[in-house]
Amino acid sequence: MKIISALKYIFSFIGIALLAGAMMLNNSTTTFLESAIAVPGSVVDLVSVRGENSITFKPVVEFATRDGQKVEFTSSMSSNPPPYSVGEAVELLYLPVDVQNAKINNYAELWASYWVTLVLGIAFSFVGGLMVTVSLLRKRRKNRLQRTGVAIEAKFQSVAANHSVSINGRNPFVIVCQWLDPVSGELHLFESENIWFDPSGFIKSDTLKVWIQRNNPKKHHVDVSFLPKLKS
């Protein structure tokens, strides 16, 4: 399924973009703090913000710049209960060239966007990176088994749904086969990689080729190269 293959790159791209965004937010906030002027202000109102399932409140703050200009702005942060009460004194930070984009001198107000973006970037990058790593390791193991492993003929048992994986409500199929080790007398069950269509009608033989690692059949690869390629 092409979407499975694409997901690892999509997650990685989103993660990298978010991490780049977090770096830009960090630089922007740091630059703002280096040049901002601190002045006292007060909360004059609370603006309600209706969400899908809740109502939060943003403080409206009034302050005077050092040259006497009166400024009123609405904070970008909202919460319930309100973060401040009407009449409460707060410290403001502003740039003389952009007084309307003043900020309350509060850690959450200044850094929340950065931390949210950073955490999301790390999460997406981790998931995407993990998916890419797993995919590469599986491909490497398959190539190594075909190069240095032993090819055996295992008896076809069944086609089963892999309920541990689900995409849009669909589960992939796996081919199950078994092999009796003639040396140890142990019976081994093998499962193929995930197949995003029912392969039952394409299995014409009672046996399937399986590549196993010498002396360790747990590391194996069921050869499904006889199956048709699924069109995206």
C-alpha positions in Angstrom: 0.0 0.0 0.0 1.7 3.2 -1.2 0.2 5.3 1.6 2.1 3.2 4.2 5.4 3.8 2.4 4.6 7.5 2.0 3.6 8.0 5.7 7.1 7.7 7.0 8.3 10.4 4.7 5.3 12.6 5.4 5.8 12.3 9.2 9.5 13.0 8.8 8.9 16.1 6.6 6.3 17.5 9.0 8.6 16.9 11.9 11.5 18.6 10.3 9.3 21.6 9.3 8.0 21.9 12.8 11.5 21.8 14.3 12.5 24.5 11.8 9.5 26.5 12.9 10.4 26.0 16.6 13.9 27.3 15.9 12.4 30.4 14.2 10.1 31.0 17.1 13.0 30.7 19.5 15.0 33.2 17.6 12.0 35.6 17.3 11.3 35.5 21.0 14.9 35.8 21.9 15.3 38.9 19.6 12.1 40.4 21.0 13.3 40.0 24.6 16.6 41.6 23.8 15.0 44.8 22.5 11.7 44.9 24.4 10.8 47.7 26.9 9.1 46.7 30.1 6.3 48.8 31.4 3.4 48.3 33.9 -0.1 47.7 32.7 -3.5 46.4 33.9 -6.2 44.0 32.8 -9.2 45.9 31.7 -11.5 43.2 30.3 -11.7 39.5 29.6 -12.8 38.3 26.1 -14.5 35.0 25.9 -13.4 32.6 23.1 -15.9 29.8 22.3 -14.4 26.5 21.3 -16.0 23.3 20.2 -16.6 22.1 23.7 -15.5 24.9 26.0 -15.2 28.6 26.6 -11.8 30.2 27.4 -10.9 33.8 28.2 -8.3 36.2 26.9 -7.2 39.2 28.9 -7.5 42.6 27.4 -4.6 44.7 28.7 -4.0 48.5 28.7 -0.7 50.2 29.2 1.1 53.4 28.4 4.4 53.5 26.5 7.3 55.5 27.8 6.3 58.4 25.5 2.8 58.5 26.9 0.9 56.7 24.2 -2.1 54.7 25.5 -2.3 51.2 24.1 -4.9 48.4 24.5 -4.3 44.9 23.2 -5.7 41.4 23.6 -3.4 38.7 24.7 -2.9 35.7 22.4 -3.2 33.3 25.4 -6.5 32.0 26.6 -7.6 29.6 29.4 -10.4 28.7 31.7 -10.3 29.7 34.4 -9.1 33.1 33.2 -5.3 33.6 33.6 -5.9 37.1 35.1 -8.7 39.0 36.7 -10.0 42.4 35.7 -8.0 45.1 37.4 -5.0 42.9 38.0 -1.6 44.6 37.4 0.7 43.0 34.9 4.1 43.8 33.4 4.2 44.3 29.6 6.9 44.0 27.1 6.7 46.0 23.8 8.8 47.2 20.9 8.7 50.9 20.2 8.2 50.2 16.5 5.3 47.7 17.1 3.5 48.6 20.2 0.3 46.7 19.2 2.2 43.4 19.4 3.1 43.8 23.0 3.2 40.7 25.3 2.5 40.1 28.9 5.8 39.3 30.6 4.8 35.7 31.4 6.7 32.5 30.5 3.7 30.9 29.0 2.8 33.9 26.9 6.3 34.2 25.6 7.3 30.6 25.1 4.2 28.4 24.8 4.2 28.5 21.0 7.8 27.5 20.9 7.4 24.6 23.2 4.2 23.3 21.6 5.9 23.5 18.1 9.1 21.9 19.5 7.3 19.0 21.1 5.2 18.3 18.1 8.3 18.5 15.9 10.1 16.0 18.1 7.1 13.6 18.1 6.6 13.7 14.3 10.3 13.4 13.6 10.6 10.5 16.1 7.7 8.6 14.5 8.8 9.3 11.0 12.4 8.4 11.8 11.4 5.2 13.5 9.2 4.2 10.5 12.1 4.9 8.1 14.6 3.0 10.4 12.3 -0.1 10.7 11.7 -0.1 6.9 15.5 0.1 6.2 16.2 -2.6 8.8 13.6 -5.0 7.3 15.0 -4.4 3.8 18.5 -5.0 5.0 17.6 -8.2 6.8 15.7 -9.4 3.7 18.8 -8.7 1.5 21.1 -10.3 4.0 19.0 -13.5 4.3 18.8 -13.8 0.5 22.6 -13.3 0.3 23.8 -15.5 3.2 20.8 -17.4 4.4 19.4 -20.8 3.5 16.4 -21.2 1.2 13.9 -23.9 2.4 10.5 -25.0 1.2 7.8 -24.4 3.9 4.3 -25.9 3.7 1.6 -23.3 3.1 -1.0 -23.2 5.9 -3.3 -20.2 5.6 -3.9 -16.6 4.8 -4.7 -14.5 7.9 -5.5 -10.9 8.7 -2.9 -9.0 10.7 -5.2 -7.3 13.3 -2.2 -5.5 14.9 -2.1 -3.1 11.9 -5.0 -1.1 10.7 -5.2 1.8 8.1 -8.6 3.4 7.5 -10.3 0.4 9.1 -8.4 -2.1 6.9 -6.1 -4.8 8.0 -3.3 -6.3 5.9 -3.0 -10.0 5.2 -0.1 -12.3 6.0 0.7 -15.7 4.5 1.3 -18.4 7.2 3.4 -21.4 6.5 5.3 -24.1 8.5 8.5 -26.0 8.3 9.7 -29.1 10.2 13.5 -28.8 10.9 14.8 -32.2 9.8 17.8 -31.9 12.2 16.2 -30.7 15.4 12.7 -32.0 14.8 11.2 -28.6 15.7 8.2 -27.2 13.9 8.6 -23.6 12.9 5.8 -21.2 11.8 6.6 -18.3 9.4 4.6 -15.2 8.6 5.1 -13.1 5.5 5.4 -9.4 5.4 2.1 -7.4 5.3 0.1 -7.7 2.1 -2.6 -5.1 1.3 -4.8 -7.4 -0.7 -6.0 -11.0 -0.3 -3.3 -13.2 -1.8 -5.3 -16.4 -1.5 -6.2 -16.7 -5.2 -2.5 -16.3 -6.3 -1.1 -19.1 -4.2 -0.9 -22.0 -6.6 1.6 -24.2 -4.7 1.5 -26.2 -1.5 4.9 -24.9 -0.6 6.6 -21.5 -0.4 10.2 -20.5 -0.4 11.4 -19.1 2.9 14.9 -17.7 3.5 16.1 -18.4 7.0 19.3 -17.5 8.9 21.6 -20.4 9.4 21.0 -22.0 12.9 18.3 -19.4 13.7 15.0 -19.9 11.7 13.4 -17.2 13.8 15.0 -14.7 11.5 13.3 -15.4 8.2 11.7 -13.9 5.1 8.8 -15.5 3.3 9.3 -15.0 -0.5 6.2 -13.3 -1.9 7.8 -12.1 -5.1 5.3 -14.3 -7.0 2.4 -12.0 -6.0 1.3 -9.2 -8.4 2.2 -5.7 -7.5 -0.7 -3.7 -6.0 -1.5 -0.6 -8.1 -1.7 2.6 -6.1 
